[in-house]
């Protein structure tokens, strides 16, 4: 057996130049993005943050995967939505802007295409950004910076659910937000929402495998996986239902408050839910909460699938993971259901952020400072080191949470007040909320103010707005509201938006109707083996090792077996020397290639997975014989059997005839000099 170390000096120089040139081409093209971490954002829908008391799932919840994620994450126990409704909350989450700025006031308000989102910022920095699942975009733009959407959305993208402040007592739709979800709660093997989330999870895991295989470009990725559970209807599968048979939390902490004793906004919400036409029993409440808890476990199982793929493909330590929700669910507390209020069950959400790195390096800890979902944009921008951080910040109302990820600095850090807005159904003028420290202040021009001390009164049963001992605080909170919001102008903007949308929607529903609902596109002819693709090339590209470990390329000489080595996926399927710097290539290997490794040895090491024997000595420009087609050549050579160029290290990867294959095997066994 011979080594490439026996090559002549001139041949070695030529080989080094070849490797350096290819490395330079790959690395220079991606120098600004090759070291950036990947990002996985997992979003639940209507997940009540009070069930994550220490930032992670409560001990009694059956959520092993979320609990494991919590151990490696910075957990924010007082995280709030920007607006407690799906479309406004999600638009604010994506843009870092409050609803008054996004103009997404309700579930039928258009999210304008000219508002930058985290998808835009990351994509501009070189990231591949994709979405699997719900984001409740309204309007013709159904991407908002995402390069690809894997699924359609679950709700309509038109103006059909527009509220009307002129008719505060008129419900949007006969079924919209009514209490049938409570009275019909229970179990089911499959539902509309279960089917949707199964598709979301499946396509997300498939995309993760594709990103692991990707070898032609070294782009970091950001994948957002957005589920619709545990959103009502409250129906779960029997195995998840059974987990909570003896649960001690099936009844609310605060019993139903009689209608006449509710605050004005809660009365409006009950009317919006058609409360008067339902008789909600204790059994209804317990079944609804039990199914809701079961669906938390259902989401946990989906999270486990995603985490498993990250771990099996060795991308986990290179990936930032964010887990959050768009808003919460009152779940019968005070007699209220769903969201649309600033009470803790509706407005507080879970938020966990796991930094890239090994579990021991992730420095998981608890942060109790109040924060907002609008902080995510700035946080991601700083975590990945975007050079345009200042430019990103000008488009957001949030603050970066990166400083809070250093647990040794917790005592010296402070964040401004958390601001929330609500301008949708259940009210007929905008409402605003401030969470500052331990206090929460709710203001609406048509309602009495509310002030709660969340440390002394976590269930918000005592309104301190008129308590003599808190008048100075209530007055300062009101001053802050007036300094931050022009509420008459806010109200006028919402009413004008509603009026415009009514005109447009009525017009579009006449005659032929072309909805804005997103239609996922598939390049069907480029999938599997269609369009006469070479089966062997497709298989080589698509095969991904499970639980593979990086071979020690710096010390080992022999790595064989296609599909067994990560470098087969990392460098590409063609056994050529031109290096393709893939997503899974360790930085230390890249550094070693650039600085220390003998490139002749490297060239031989890169023949992994090809079945090539060790080359023998040769002289520069000596005539060689193609092991694929048997023809003599010198220099480069085009194999006449596959019409592809062979290269200096390995034989052509395209299978040839049985005679040629036998000939190849014989030649390799005999260790013919200079395989090409």
C-alpha positions, 0 to 999 in steps of 0.5 A: 500500500502506498501513500500520497506522501510519496507524490513528487513535490510538484504534484503535491504543490498542484494538489495543494493548489487545487484544494486551496482553490476549492476551499477558498471558493467555498469558504469565501462565498460563505465566510459571513454565514458559515459560523452562524448558528441555526435557529428553530422556533417552536410556537404553540397556540393559546398556551397559558403561561401560568402553567409554566410557573418557573418558565418551564412546564409545571411539575404535574404536566406530562411534558418530558420533552419540554422539561428537557428543553427547559433544563438547557434554556433560559426561562422567562417566567413573566413573558407576555404577548403584545396582544392577546389574539392570534393575528395581532399577537403573531404579527407583533411577534414576527415584527417586534412592533405593537399592533398600533404600528403593525396595524394588525388590530384583529384577526382580519387585519392585513399585515402589510408587506413593507413591515420587516420581520425576523424572517426578513432580517435573517434572510438578508443576513444569509439565512434560509428561513422557512415556516411550517404551520400557522402564522395567521397572515391576513392579506395577499402576502402570505410569506412576510420574509419566509423563503418557503412555507411548508403548509397552508395556514389553518384560518382564512386570510381574508377580511371576513372576521373584521369586527365593527366598533359601530355594533359592539353587541353584534357577534362576528359570526354565529360560531366564532368564539362561542362556547361550543368548544367547552360543551363539546370537549372530550376525546377524538382520534382525529380532528381538524386541528390534530390533522393539521398539527400532524402535517406541520410536525411531519413536514418540519422533520422532513425539512430538518433532514433536508437541511442536514443533507444540504451540501451545495451551500453553507447557509445557516437556517431558521425554521419556524414550526407553529402548531395550532394546539392547545387552542380550542376546540378542546379535543384530544386523543385518548392516550393524552386524555388518560394522562390527566385522569386524576389531575388536581388542576381540572378546576380553575383557581378562581371560580366563575364570577357572576355576570353582574359582578364582572368588570365591563370588558369581561362582560363584553367578552362573555357576550362575544362568546354567546355566554347567555345561550350556554349553561356551562357545568362543572363537568364541562369545565373539567373536560375542557381543561383535561383535554387542554392539558392532553393537548399540551402533552400532544404538543410535547410529543411533537417537540420531542420529534423535532428535538430527536431529529436535531440530535440524530443529525448532530445539529442540536448543538449548533441550533438556537431553540426558541419555544413560545406561544402567541397568547394564553387561554383563560380556561374557565378562570373567573368564568372566562374562556379563550383569550382577548383580555389582559388577565394572566391566563390570557396574556402571559405566555411561556418563553424558553430560549436555548443557546447554541452549544452543548447542554452543559454550555447552555447555562439554563436559568430562570429570569423573572423580569417581565418581558415581551414576545416583541423582544424576540426579533432584537434577541435573535438579531443579537444572538446571531451577531447581525452587523445590522443590529442597530438597523434592526432595532429601529424597526422594533418596539422590543428590547434584546433579551441577550443580557438576561442570558448571563445569570451572573448579571441578573441583579443589575439588569432592568427592562422597560415596562411591558406594553400590551394592546387589544383592539379587536372583538369584545371591545369597541375602542382600544385597550392598553396594558402596562406591566411594570415590576410587580404591578399590572395596569389596564386602561380603556377609555370606556372602562374603569382602570384596573391595577393589580399587584401580581406578587400579592395577588397572582389571581388578580382578584383585588383591583387596587386602582381605587385603593387609597394606598395605591393612588400615587402609583395608579396616577403615575401609570395613567400618566405613562399611558397618556405619554405612550399612547394617543388613544383617540388617534388609535381608536380613529385608526382602527375604525378607519381600517374596519371601514376600508376592509368592509368595503373591500370584503363585500366587493371581493365576495361578489362575482368570482372569488380568488382567496388569498389563502396560501397554497403550498407549491411542490416541485413534484418532478424534482422529488424522489426519482421523477424526471428520470433522475439517476437513482444512485445519485438520488439515493446517495444525496438523500441517505442520511446517517442516524446518530452518526459520529464524526470520524477523526479525519485528522488521524484516520486513513480509512473511512468507507461505506457510503452513507456511514460517514457524515463527510459523505453528506458534508462534502457532497455525493461526487467524490471530487476533491473540490471541498463543499463546506456543509452545515455539519462540518465542525469548525475545528476540522475547517481550521485544521484543513486551512492550517495544519493538515497535509493536503495530500493526506487530506485528499486521500482522507476525502475519498471516504465512502468511495471504496478507493484503495490507496494510490501508488506513486506516480510522476506528474503528467504520467499516462494513467488509465481510467478505472471507470472506462479503461481508457488511458489518459493524462491530465483530466479525462472525460469518462466515455461511459458516463460523459462525466469528468473524472478527478485525480483522487477517486473513480467516477461515481456513476455506475457503469455496465456490469462488465465495467463494474467488474473491471472496476472492482478487479482494478481496485482490488489490484490497487491500480496506480492513480485511480481517477 
